[in-house]
Structures are given as C-alpha cells and as structure tokens.
Amino acid sequence: MSARPSPPRRGDFRYFQTIATRWMDNDIYGHVNNVVYYSYFDTVIARYLMEEGGLDPWRGEVVGFAVESGCRYFRPLAFPDPVVAGLRVARLGNSSVTYEIGIFRGGEEEARAAGRFVHVFVDRRSERPVSLPAPLRRALARLLVGEAADGGER
C-alpha cells in the first residue's frame, strides 16, 4: 500500500480566488459537505476562464464540458471558514485541459483538499471537440505547470 500523498501548498498554484462558505454548506457532522468542494472547483475555474480567457458561457460558440473530476480531502472546513481556491493547469491539450485545485482555509499554507477537473472544449451546437480558441489557450498556458502544452487530444 502506498503512502498517502501530502497536501499541496499555496506556492504550488498560480491563481487564487476567495470563496465565502455558507451556513448551508455544513453537513450534519458540522463541516463542509464533500459535494460542496466540487462547487468550489467549478467556481474558481469558471471565473478564471471568463475573466482571463474571454469565455462566454451564455453566448460563446465554444463551451467547456466537464468530463472528469475528483477530490482528495486532507482536513475539514466549516462555516464560517474563509476559503481560498488555488488553480493551476497540469495538462493543456488541443481541446482539453486538466486543472488541479487546492482548497485552503484562509491564509493557511497547506491545502485542506486537492482536486482534479478535466474540461473538453466543444462547439456549442454540435457538442463536438474543437481546438481551444487562442485567448483561452493563452490564459490557460499562464497557469501551466509541469508537463508542457502538447497540443494533443485527451
């Protein structure tokens, strides 16, 4: 059996967004319910794509479809903890991107949770994969760590 991975650290990420917890995020055990973390992932990714990459999810010809996601939990959060989501790109393909997300409590250096999320960008009408538009690719490339942008399909 392999050792449990260590939580990522704040310095591992390139973009950050603060997200407020809500009373309703807590579950019966008094901490943020596991499914809420996925909304944090979606929020930090969507905001970055819209603000930095010019993605228009309402009228754009190209939209991102979520095709894979996962989360590893290290320590719980609870309302009213402040949440900071860190974002980076682990892989940038021709029509797909793999994000990694760190969920931090306020100013802590070690993530409370770490996520993985994969988008495939498609033509809105046909729902078929398309090459990433240049502004979106440039924005995502700024967050790329590790593996180089390969231009290949996922």
Secondary structure as a PSIPRED ss2 file (coil, helix, strand):
# PSIPRED VFORMAT (PSIPRED V4.0)

   1 M C   1.000  0.000  0.000
   2 S C   1.000  0.000  0.000
   3 A C   1.000  0.000  0.000
   4 R C   1.000  0.000  0.000
   5 P C   1.000  0.000  0.000
   6 S C   1.000  0.000  0.000
   7 P C   1.000  0.000  0.000
   8 P C   1.000  0.000  0.000
   9 R E   0.000  0.000  1.000
  10 R H   0.000  1.000  0.000
  11 G H   0.000  1.000  0.000
  12 D H   0.000  1.000  0.000
  13 F C   1.000  0.000  0.000
  14 R C   1.000  0.000  0.000
  15 Y E   0.000  0.000  1.000
  16 F E   0.000  0.000  1.000
  17 Q E   0.000  0.000  1.000
  18 T E   0.000  0.000  1.000
  19 I E   0.000  0.000  1.000
  20 A E   0.000  0.000  1.000
  21 T C   1.000  0.000  0.000
  22 R C   1.000  0.000  0.000
  23 W H   0.000  1.000  0.000
  24 M H   0.000  1.000  0.000
  25 D H   0.000  1.000  0.000
  26 N E   0.000  0.000  1.000
  27 D C   1.000  0.000  0.000
  28 I C   1.000  0.000  0.000
  29 Y C   1.000  0.000  0.000
  30 G C   1.000  0.000  0.000
  31 H C   1.000  0.000  0.000
  32 V E   0.000  0.000  1.000
  33 N C   1.000  0.000  0.000
  34 N H   0.000  1.000  0.000
  35 V H   0.000  1.000  0.000
  36 V H   0.000  1.000  0.000
  37 Y H   0.000  1.000  0.000
  38 Y H   0.000  1.000  0.000
  39 S H   0.000  1.000  0.000
  40 Y H   0.000  1.000  0.000
  41 F H   0.000  1.000  0.000
  42 D H   0.000  1.000  0.000
  43 T H   0.000  1.000  0.000
  44 V H   0.000  1.000  0.000
  45 I H   0.000  1.000  0.000
  46 A H   0.000  1.000  0.000
  47 R H   0.000  1.000  0.000
  48 Y H   0.000  1.000  0.000
  49 L H   0.000  1.000  0.000
  50 M H   0.000  1.000  0.000
  51 E H   0.000  1.000  0.000
  52 E H   0.000  1.000  0.000
  53 G H   0.000  1.000  0.000
  54 G C   1.000  0.000  0.000
  55 L C   1.000  0.000  0.000
  56 D C   1.000  0.000  0.000
  57 P C   1.000  0.000  0.000
  58 W C   1.000  0.000  0.000
  59 R C   1.000  0.000  0.000
  60 G C   1.000  0.000  0.000
  61 E C   1.000  0.000  0.000
  62 V E   0.000  0.000  1.000
  63 V E   0.000  0.000  1.000
  64 G E   0.000  0.000  1.000
  65 F E   0.000  0.000  1.000
  66 A E   0.000  0.000  1.000
  67 V E   0.000  0.000  1.000
  68 E E   0.000  0.000  1.000
  69 S E   0.000  0.000  1.000
  70 G E   0.000  0.000  1.000
  71 C E   0.000  0.000  1.000
  72 R E   0.000  0.000  1.000
  73 Y E   0.000  0.000  1.000
  74 F C   1.000  0.000  0.000
  75 R C   1.000  0.000  0.000
  76 P C   1.000  0.000  0.000
  77 L C   1.000  0.000  0.000
  78 A C   1.000  0.000  0.000
  79 F C   1.000  0.000  0.000
  80 P C   1.000  0.000  0.000
  81 D C   1.000  0.000  0.000
  82 P E   0.000  0.000  1.000
  83 V E   0.000  0.000  1.000
  84 V E   0.000  0.000  1.000
  85 A E   0.000  0.000  1.000
  86 G E   0.000  0.000  1.000
  87 L E   0.000  0.000  1.000
  88 R E   0.000  0.000  1.000
  89 V E   0.000  0.000  1.000
  90 A E   0.000  0.000  1.000
  91 R E   0.000  0.000  1.000
  92 L E   0.000  0.000  1.000
  93 G C   1.000  0.000  0.000
  94 N C   1.000  0.000  0.000
  95 S C   1.000  0.000  0.000
  96 S E   0.000  0.000  1.000
  97 V E   0.000  0.000  1.000
  98 T E   0.000  0.000  1.000
  99 Y E   0.000  0.000  1.000
 100 E E   0.000  0.000  1.000
 101 I E   0.000  0.000  1.000
 102 G E   0.000  0.000  1.000
 103 I E   0.000  0.000  1.000
 104 F E   0.000  0.000  1.000
 105 R E   0.000  0.000  1.000
 106 G C   1.000  0.000  0.000
 107 G C   1.000  0.000  0.000
 108 E C   1.000  0.000  0.000
 109 E C   1.000  0.000  0.000
 110 E E   0.000  0.000  1.000
 111 A C   1.000  0.000  0.000
 112 R C   1.000  0.000  0.000
 113 A E   0.000  0.000  1.000
 114 A E   0.000  0.000  1.000
 115 G E   0.000  0.000  1.000
 116 R E   0.000  0.000  1.000
 117 F E   0.000  0.000  1.000
 118 V E   0.000  0.000  1.000
 119 H E   0.000  0.000  1.000
 120 V E   0.000  0.000  1.000
 121 F E   0.000  0.000  1.000
 122 V E   0.000  0.000  1.000
 123 D E   0.000  0.000  1.000
 124 R C   1.000  0.000  0.000
 125 R C   1.000  0.000  0.000
 126 S C   1.000  0.000  0.000
 127 E C   1.000  0.000  0.000
 128 R C   1.000  0.000  0.000
 129 P E   0.000  0.000  1.000
 130 V C   1.000  0.000  0.000
 131 S C   1.000  0.000  0.000
 132 L C   1.000  0.000  0.000
 133 P C   1.000  0.000  0.000
 134 A H   0.000  1.000  0.000
 135 P H   0.000  1.000  0.000
 136 L H   0.000  1.000  0.000
 137 R H   0.000  1.000  0.000
 138 R H   0.000  1.000  0.000
 139 A H   0.000  1.000  0.000
 140 L H   0.000  1.000  0.000
 141 A H   0.000  1.000  0.000
 142 R C   1.000  0.000  0.000
 143 L C   1.000  0.000  0.000
 144 L E   0.000  0.000  1.000
 145 V C   1.000  0.000  0.000
 146 G C   1.000  0.000  0.000
 147 E C   1.000  0.000  0.000
 148 A C   1.000  0.000  0.000
 149 A C   1.000  0.000  0.000
 150 D C   1.000  0.000  0.000
 151 G C   1.000  0.000  0.000
 152 G C   1.000  0.000  0.000
 153 E C   1.000  0.000  0.000
 154 R C   1.000  0.000  0.000
